[in-house]
């Protein structure tokens, strides 16, 4: 069921709340479309799903790419926040990698996001662009702590983004590897950050703890 997008005009102090509700409803619609079609969906398909005109969408977003990016980023952030409600004790790098590994098992806890991942990863650059900002912040903090190498940080970050995207493509788009094989590939990829093979194996063997309630 598509989220309801209001098209009535509202004046006065209620305008901001009205706009916020419509914007949130359009983001919800975009998430549904990402799960059903993916980022290749047309503006007309988006508008039809939302039961509004394309002009209404342009009132809140510059284009469909901006809307899809925000919709995917929000789903991603909600998943990260949910999956981190329970954690295994560990060093900062270990807990960051735990979060990445949990995403390899998203189909067990959030089928909608799993469908979105399958569709979004048909266009890997879209997925990378949507989340690289937050990912960059996390690894910059790790570099400041000395948990990963800081030399040539931007180049390492580019390599890391593509490694992670490649693993997710193999897992959710091509469906050619298992979550356990994804863990192994993830561990190998840690060499980008100067992590030794022995330490990488230790990190990816950590038990993952998920919240008892699946994400809604």
Backbone bond lengths (Angstrom), bond angles and torsions (degrees), N, CA, C in turn:
res aa  C-N    CA-C-N  psi(-1)  N-CA   C-N-CA  omega(-1)  CA-C   N-CA-C  phi
1 X - - - 1.458 - - 1.510 108.34 -
2 X 1.302 117.15 122.43 1.457 120.74 -179.74 1.513 110.64 -68.99
3 X 1.341 114.86 144.41 1.454 118.82 176.67 1.521 109.55 -64.58
4 X 1.337 116.07 146.28 1.458 121.06 -176.91 1.521 109.96 -78.02
5 X 1.319 116.77 125.52 1.452 122.33 175.68 1.511 108.39 -108.60
6 X 1.319 117.10 117.45 1.453 121.47 -179.33 1.528 109.93 -77.93
7 X 1.308 116.28 143.92 1.464 119.77 179.18 1.526 111.66 -120.95
8 X 1.349 117.71 2.96 1.466 120.57 178.38 1.523 109.62 -71.27
9 X 1.302 115.50 151.17 1.452 121.07 175.73 1.525 109.26 -87.66
10 X 1.324 116.48 136.74 1.449 122.20 -179.86 1.513 107.37 -128.69
11 X 1.312 116.72 139.82 1.458 120.44 -177.75 1.513 110.45 -113.21
12 X 1.353 114.12 172.93 1.449 120.22 174.72 1.508 113.58 71.74
13 X 1.352 115.32 -152.65 1.457 121.87 -174.34 1.508 113.72 -67.98
14 X 1.327 117.67 -14.27 1.471 120.26 -179.85 1.520 112.50 -79.82
15 X 1.334 118.56 -9.51 1.463 121.00 -174.33 1.526 112.51 -61.30
16 X 1.342 116.10 -42.72 1.462 119.57 -177.82 1.531 111.12 -63.56
17 X 1.344 116.31 -43.76 1.462 120.26 179.19 1.520 110.88 -65.97
18 X 1.309 116.12 -39.56 1.463 122.15 177.49 1.529 110.53 -60.27
19 X 1.336 116.72 -46.67 1.464 121.74 -179.79 1.520 110.62 -64.70
20 X 1.329 116.25 -41.28 1.462 120.40 -179.69 1.524 111.12 -62.92
21 X 1.342 116.12 -41.64 1.478 119.86 178.44 1.514 111.11 -63.37
22 X 1.327 117.10 -44.61 1.457 120.19 -179.46 1.522 111.54 -65.66
23 X 1.312 115.59 -40.03 1.465 119.66 179.31 1.530 110.25 -63.75
24 X 1.329 116.21 -44.52 1.460 120.55 178.53 1.522 111.06 -63.40
25 X 1.342 117.13 -38.20 1.462 120.87 179.27 1.523 110.92 -65.63
26 X 1.330 116.74 -39.33 1.463 119.99 178.54 1.523 111.24 -67.62
27 X 1.318 117.46 -36.17 1.467 120.47 176.40 1.525 109.95 -64.12
28 X 1.334 116.74 -41.53 1.463 120.72 177.80 1.535 110.66 -61.97
29 X 1.317 116.46 -43.13 1.462 121.03 177.24 1.524 110.05 -60.78
30 X 1.319 116.70 -44.82 1.468 120.67 -179.44 1.523 111.08 -61.44
31 X 1.330 117.60 -36.40 1.462 120.38 176.96 1.521 111.05 -65.00
32 X 1.332 116.32 -39.87 1.466 120.12 177.06 1.525 111.26 -63.94
33 X 1.328 116.09 -40.98 1.466 120.34 179.56 1.525 110.40 -68.22
34 X 1.325 117.51 -38.27 1.466 120.18 176.45 1.529 110.57 -61.26
35 X 1.331 116.76 -37.91 1.464 120.55 179.58 1.522 112.00 -70.89
36 X 1.345 117.27 -31.75 1.464 121.24 -176.56 1.527 112.74 -90.68
37 X 1.331 116.75 -38.42 1.471 120.90 -172.60 1.521 111.95 -122.17
38 X 1.335 116.16 -49.12 1.454 120.84 -175.80 1.518 111.42 110.60
39 X 1.334 118.00 -179.88 1.460 121.18 -176.28 1.518 114.50 -68.74
40 X 1.338 117.75 -6.52 1.462 120.56 176.20 1.533 111.87 -79.53
41 X 1.327 117.23 -7.11 1.471 120.55 179.02 1.521 110.20 -58.05
42 X 1.306 116.11 144.62 1.466 121.01 -178.63 1.527 110.58 -83.47
43 X 1.316 115.01 163.77 1.461 120.43 175.57 1.524 110.15 -60.41
44 X 1.330 116.19 -36.74 1.464 120.29 179.91 1.531 110.67 -64.93
45 X 1.338 117.44 -38.44 1.458 120.53 177.73 1.533 110.54 -65.98
46 X 1.318 115.45 -40.69 1.460 120.24 176.36 1.529 110.82 -60.08
47 X 1.326 115.44 -48.87 1.462 120.76 -177.92 1.520 110.89 -62.53
48 X 1.327 116.60 -41.12 1.458 120.71 179.47 1.523 110.87 -63.62
49 X 1.324 116.51 -42.32 1.461 120.90 179.80 1.527 110.79 -64.51
50 X 1.330 116.28 -37.48 1.461 121.18 -179.75 1.526 112.67 -82.09
51 X 1.334 116.11 -11.33 1.473 122.47 -177.34 1.529 111.18 60.56
52 X 1.340 114.97 43.14 1.469 121.96 175.25 1.522 107.70 -135.94
53 X 1.324 116.68 174.34 1.457 120.68 175.49 1.526 109.52 -86.61
54 X 1.348 118.49 156.41 1.465 120.41 174.66 1.524 112.47 -54.68
55 X 1.331 116.73 -32.13 1.467 120.41 179.16 1.521 111.17 -60.11
56 X 1.321 117.22 -36.77 1.467 120.51 178.93 1.523 110.60 -63.62
57 X 1.331 116.96 -40.15 1.463 120.27 178.71 1.520 110.10 -62.87
58 X 1.338 116.53 -41.50 1.464 120.28 -179.06 1.529 112.22 -66.81
59 X 1.313 118.15 -17.27 1.467 120.21 176.52 1.520 111.05 -67.83
60 X 1.339 116.37 -25.42 1.457 120.59 -174.15 1.524 114.10 -114.38
61 X 1.333 117.32 -21.97 1.467 121.26 -177.78 1.528 109.38 -138.77
62 X 1.335 116.45 142.36 1.467 120.66 -178.05 1.520 112.46 -63.78
63 X 1.321 116.78 -34.47 1.461 121.93 179.72 1.520 109.06 -163.30
64 X 1.314 116.57 174.81 1.463 119.94 -176.37 1.518 111.34 -68.35
65 X 1.353 117.80 -29.63 1.454 120.79 -179.88 1.524 110.85 -63.25
66 X 1.332 116.15 -42.24 1.462 120.36 178.02 1.525 110.25 -62.85
67 X 1.321 116.44 -43.26 1.466 121.01 178.96 1.519 110.93 -63.08
68 X 1.329 117.79 -47.86 1.458 120.57 -179.81 1.525 111.61 -63.09
69 X 1.322 116.64 -40.31 1.468 120.00 179.48 1.514 111.07 -61.42
70 X 1.325 116.77 -45.12 1.461 120.05 179.55 1.526 110.78 -66.48
71 X 1.319 116.67 -38.84 1.466 120.54 179.81 1.526 110.69 -63.31
72 X 1.330 116.92 -44.54 1.468 120.48 179.94 1.520 110.77 -69.26
73 X 1.329 117.06 -42.71 1.464 120.76 179.80 1.526 110.96 -59.67
74 X 1.342 116.23 -39.48 1.459 120.35 -179.97 1.525 110.91 -66.50
75 X 1.332 117.45 -43.77 1.460 120.68 176.60 1.522 110.90 -59.66
76 X 1.339 115.41 -44.08 1.459 122.05 179.87 1.527 110.05 -59.85
77 X 1.330 116.81 -47.77 1.463 121.48 -178.20 1.528 111.01 -64.82
78 X 1.329 117.00 -40.78 1.465 120.33 178.10 1.524 110.83 -61.93
79 X 1.330 116.14 -41.22 1.469 119.90 178.74 1.525 110.41 -63.78
80 X 1.339 117.23 -46.90 1.466 121.21 -178.76 1.531 109.92 -59.45
81 X 1.333 116.50 -46.84 1.465 120.16 -179.46 1.519 111.08 -61.85
82 X 1.351 115.65 -42.81 1.462 119.21 -179.97 1.523 111.13 -66.07
83 X 1.317 117.04 -48.51 1.469 120.58 -175.39 1.520 112.04 -65.41
84 X 1.350 116.87 -24.36 1.459 120.91 -179.61 1.524 113.26 -91.31
85 X 1.331 116.95 5.56 1.461 118.86 175.59 1.524 110.89 -63.20
86 X 1.334 116.29 -29.24 1.464 121.50 174.80 1.514 108.26 -125.39
87 X 1.327 116.76 135.20 1.461 120.89 -176.06 1.518 110.42 -138.51
88 X 1.326 115.39 152.56 1.456 121.03 167.82 1.526 107.47 -85.33
89 X 1.317 118.68 136.12 1.468 119.75 178.41 1.528 110.24 -58.20
90 X 1.318 115.96 146.50 1.461 118.60 178.99 1.507 112.46 173.74
91 X 1.325 115.37 -179.45 1.452 122.03 176.43 1.539 109.49 -72.71
92 X 1.340 117.57 159.32 1.474 120.12 -178.71 1.524 113.61 -53.36
93 X 1.337 118.14 -44.07 1.467 119.74 -179.99 1.518 110.79 -63.22
94 X 1.320 117.11 -41.28 1.464 120.41 -179.93 1.528 111.03 -60.20
95 X 1.318 116.64 -41.79 1.462 119.76 -177.91 1.532 111.69 -72.11
96 X 1.340 117.13 -32.24 1.471 120.05 174.85 1.523 110.06 -65.29
97 X 1.322 116.34 -44.39 1.469 120.01 179.79 1.528 110.41 -67.20
98 X 1.332 117.62 -36.13 1.471 120.06 174.43 1.527 110.34 -55.09
99 X 1.337 116.53 -43.60 1.467 121.05 -179.40 1.522 110.45 -61.84
100 X 1.319 116.51 -43.96 1.460 120.57 177.82 1.515 112.26 -62.28
101 X 1.322 117.03 -40.03 1.464 121.31 179.88 1.526 111.88 -70.05
102 X 1.326 116.23 -32.79 1.464 118.69 177.87 1.525 111.21 -61.37
103 X 1.326 116.48 -34.03 1.463 119.13 179.65 1.526 111.16 -64.46
104 X 1.336 117.90 -25.09 1.465 120.59 177.28 1.530 111.17 -67.67
105 X 1.324 117.01 -12.17 1.461 121.91 -177.67 1.537 111.92 -118.15
106 X 1.329 115.52 20.75 1.458 120.34 -175.01 1.525 112.08 -61.43
107 X 1.339 117.65 -30.19 1.469 120.27 -178.02 1.529 112.07 -63.19
108 X 1.319 116.96 -21.19 1.462 120.64 179.56 1.522 112.34 -80.16
109 X 1.337 116.92 -16.98 1.458 120.70 -171.50 1.533 114.01 -126.72
110 X 1.312 117.24 -24.94 1.473 120.45 -176.45 1.528 109.16 -146.30
111 X 1.353 117.22 82.85 1.472 120.68 -177.67 1.522 113.58 -58.79
112 X 1.342 117.15 -31.70 1.466 119.14 179.78 1.521 110.54 -65.00
113 X 1.324 116.98 -47.44 1.461 119.71 178.08 1.521 111.06 -64.15
114 X 1.339 117.29 -34.25 1.465 120.27 177.00 1.527 110.61 -61.15
115 X 1.342 116.98 -42.69 1.465 120.64 176.57 1.521 111.39 -64.23
116 X 1.340 115.73 -41.40 1.466 120.12 177.77 1.525 109.91 -61.14
117 X 1.326 116.86 -44.57 1.465 120.55 179.69 1.529 110.29 -59.12
118 X 1.330 116.45 -43.90 1.465 120.46 179.94 1.528 110.80 -58.59
119 X 1.325 116.60 -44.98 1.463 120.57 -176.90 1.523 112.78 -76.35
120 X 1.322 116.03 -41.94 1.465 120.41 -177.37 1.526 111.14 -64.88
121 X 1.318 116.80 -35.56 1.462 120.04 -176.06 1.521 113.25 -75.61
122 X 1.331 117.21 0.58 1.463 119.12 167.49 1.525 109.69 -68.85
123 X 1.322 115.64 -20.76 1.468 123.02 176.90 1.529 107.45 -126.18
124 X 1.343 118.11 79.83 1.464 121.18 -173.80 1.524 113.77 -55.56
125 X 1.328 117.49 -34.94 1.457 119.51 -177.67 1.525 111.00 -64.84
126 X 1.325 116.70 -34.90 1.460 119.80 176.30 1.525 110.43 -59.50
127 X 1.345 115.81 -47.63 1.461 120.01 -178.82 1.522 111.51 -62.95
128 X 1.331 116.56 -42.82 1.465 120.42 179.77 1.518 110.63 -62.80
129 X 1.318 116.61 -46.27 1.466 120.38 -178.96 1.526 111.63 -62.61
130 X 1.338 116.15 -34.74 1.464 120.31 -175.42 1.521 112.71 -69.72
131 X 1.332 117.70 -30.61 1.473 119.40 -172.87 1.519 114.27 -118.52
132 X 1.333 118.33 -4.78 1.457 118.80 -172.75 1.528 113.09 -65.35
133 X 1.333 117.41 -27.15 1.459 119.54 179.34 1.517 112.15 -61.37
134 X 1.341 116.75 -51.25 1.459 120.96 179.85 1.516 111.18 -67.20
135 X 1.334 116.46 -39.99 1.459 120.42 178.77 1.524 110.77 -61.41
136 X 1.324 115.94 -41.35 1.459 120.40 179.10 1.512 112.14 -61.59
137 X 1.336 117.28 -41.46 1.465 121.38 179.10 1.524 110.72 -61.55
138 X 1.321 116.31 -43.47 1.466 120.70 -178.23 1.519 110.48 -61.61
139 X 1.336 116.95 -47.08 1.463 119.32 -176.52 1.521 112.41 -75.66
140 X 1.315 118.62 -26.09 1.467 120.13 172.52 1.521 110.32 -63.80
141 X 1.327 116.06 -40.28 1.460 119.51 177.38 1.522 111.07 -65.44
142 X 1.335 117.01 -40.51 1.461 120.44 177.50 1.525 110.81 -63.45
143 X 1.335 116.48 -38.95 1.465 120.29 179.13 1.527 110.59 -65.11
144 X 1.330 117.00 -40.01 1.475 120.72 178.66 1.524 110.71 -63.15
145 X 1.335 116.33 -33.81 1.463 120.74 178.97 1.532 112.40 -75.97
146 X 1.343 115.77 -15.67 1.452 119.78 -175.13 1.514 113.28 85.50
147 X 1.345 116.60 10.98 1.466 120.53 -179.58 1.520 112.15 -75.28
148 X 1.340 116.40 -26.95 1.466 121.71 174.76 1.529 107.47 -134.74
149 X 1.319 116.10 163.67 1.455 120.26 -179.04 1.523 110.92 -67.94
150 X 1.328 115.09 139.17 1.457 120.19 -179.56 1.526 112.61 -100.63
151 X 1.351 117.06 -17.35 1.459 119.20 178.78 1.534 110.33 -63.51
152 X 1.332 116.30 139.69 1.468 121.20 -179.84 1.525 111.09 51.66
153 X 1.334 115.75 44.93 1.462 120.37 -172.78 1.523 112.13 -58.20
154 X 1.324 117.50 -48.33 1.469 119.95 -175.50 1.522 111.16 -60.52
155 X 1.330 117.21 -40.89 1.466 120.74 -179.98 1.525 110.49 -65.97
156 X 1.335 116.34 -40.84 1.467 119.65 178.18 1.534 110.41 -64.29
157 X 1.338 115.53 -38.25 1.464 119.76 -178.72 1.521 110.94 -65.13
158 X 1.327 116.52 -40.13 1.463 120.29 177.77 1.525 110.06 -61.08
159 X 1.324 116.60 -47.99 1.470 120.71 179.16 1.524 110.74 -60.33
160 X 1.329 116.62 -43.58 1.464 121.15 -178.44 1.523 111.46 -62.57
161 X 1.321 116.78 -43.64 1.471 119.92 178.91 1.519 111.56 -59.03
162 X 1.321 116.45 -42.37 1.467 119.43 -178.42 1.523 111.72 -73.91
163 X 1.318 117.13 -32.74 1.462 119.75 175.67 1.532 109.69 -63.07
164 X 1.335 115.34 -48.00 1.460 119.06 -177.87 1.527 111.03 -65.42
165 X 1.330 115.98 -42.24 1.465 119.46 177.78 1.523 110.57 -61.30
166 X 1.321 117.31 -40.75 1.460 121.02 179.85 1.517 112.25 -62.82
167 X 1.334 115.77 -41.12 1.470 119.50 177.75 1.525 110.13 -63.58
168 X 1.336 116.32 -45.03 1.473 119.95 -179.24 1.525 111.71 -65.61
169 X 1.335 117.29 -35.03 1.466 120.52 176.11 1.521 110.05 -62.39
170 X 1.330 116.53 -46.15 1.464 120.79 -179.99 1.523 111.19 -62.74
171 X 1.331 116.00 -34.68 1.461 120.48 -176.52 1.516 112.67 -81.86
172 X 1.347 117.48 -47.77 1.463 120.84 -170.17 1.515 115.13 -104.84
173 X 1.322 117.68 -23.02 1.459 119.31 -179.59 1.525 110.19 -99.50
174 X 1.337 116.49 -57.02 1.469 120.30 179.12 1.526 111.42 -78.77
175 X 1.332 117.27 -24.26 1.466 123.04 -178.26 1.531 111.07 54.29
176 X 1.336 114.49 44.72 1.464 119.96 -175.52 1.523 113.51 -105.74
177 X 1.336 117.62 -5.71 1.458 120.81 177.89 1.520 109.57 -135.20
178 X 1.324 115.59 162.69 1.464 122.02 177.45 1.526 109.62 -95.11
179 X 1.335 117.99 165.74 1.463 119.84 175.62 1.522 112.57 -56.37
180 X 1.330 116.55 -36.54 1.467 119.93 179.78 1.533 111.18 -66.95
181 X 1.326 116.80 -38.68 1.471 120.05 176.01 1.526 110.69 -69.20
182 X 1.328 116.24 -33.35 1.462 120.17 175.67 1.521 110.16 -63.16
183 X 1.341 117.32 -39.33 1.462 121.17 177.05 1.531 110.67 -57.91
184 X 1.314 115.96 -45.62 1.468 120.51 -178.85 1.525 110.53 -61.11
185 X 1.327 115.90 -46.69 1.464 119.94 178.84 1.527 110.88 -61.99
186 X 1.321 116.11 -38.17 1.465 121.92 177.93 1.527 110.29 -60.76
187 X 1.327 115.39 -43.50 1.458 120.15 178.99 1.517 112.15 -62.65
188 X 1.329 116.71 -41.11 1.466 120.63 177.60 1.525 109.62 -62.87
189 X 1.328 116.24 -40.49 1.457 120.51 -179.39 1.517 113.58 -63.04
190 X 1.325 117.89 -23.00 1.464 120.80 179.96 1.520 113.22 -62.86
191 X 1.326 116.44 -16.00 1.469 119.13 177.09 1.528 111.11 -60.95
192 X 1.337 116.98 -24.66 1.464 121.19 176.62 1.527 110.66 -56.41
193 X 1.331 116.39 -32.82 1.458 121.64 -177.70 1.524 113.24 -97.51
194 X 1.337 115.72 13.14 1.454 119.28 177.92 1.513 114.31 78.69
195 X 1.324 117.42 18.95 1.461 121.56 179.57 1.527 109.02 -85.60
196 X 1.319 116.35 130.67 1.465 120.22 -178.46 1.523 111.06 -68.08
197 X 1.320 115.83 158.52 1.464 120.86 179.66 1.522 111.07 -59.97
198 X 1.341 116.90 -42.68 1.461 120.61 -178.88 1.532 111.09 -63.82
199 X 1.330 116.74 -43.26 1.461 120.21 -179.69 1.527 110.64 -68.71
200 X 1.334 116.51 -37.73 1.466 120.48 178.49 1.530 110.60 -62.00
201 X 1.321 117.06 -43.28 1.470 120.59 179.04 1.521 110.67 -62.29
202 X 1.321 116.22 -38.51 1.462 120.66 178.33 1.532 110.54 -64.58
203 X 1.322 115.70 -42.58 1.466 120.05 -177.41 1.526 111.39 -65.05
204 X 1.338 117.09 -44.50 1.474 119.16 -175.51 1.522 112.85 -80.22
205 X 1.340 117.07 -3.58 1.464 119.54 177.01 1.527 111.80 -95.86
206 X 1.328 116.15 0.11 1.457 119.87 179.79 1.534 110.82 -65.07
207 X 1.333 117.09 140.60 1.479 119.08 176.46 1.519 110.57 -67.74
208 X 1.309 116.29 141.38 1.461 121.67 178.41 1.525 109.21 -100.29
209 X 1.326 115.53 134.24 1.461 121.07 -179.02 1.521 108.75 -116.18
210 X 1.336 116.08 120.90 1.458 121.81 179.65 1.534 110.04 -105.84
211 X 1.333 116.38 152.85 1.476 118.67 173.04 1.512 110.75 -57.72
212 X 1.329 116.36 151.58 1.468 120.39 -177.06 1.517 111.95 -69.12
213 X 1.347 117.38 -29.03 1.447 121.45 179.81 1.524 109.37 -98.33
214 X 1.333 117.05 131.94 1.463 120.45 176.81 1.522 109.97 -66.36
215 X 1.319 116.06 152.34 1.456 120.30 179.55 1.523 108.92 -67.37
216 X 1.328 117.66 139.20 1.475 120.45 -177.09 1.505 110.14 -90.86
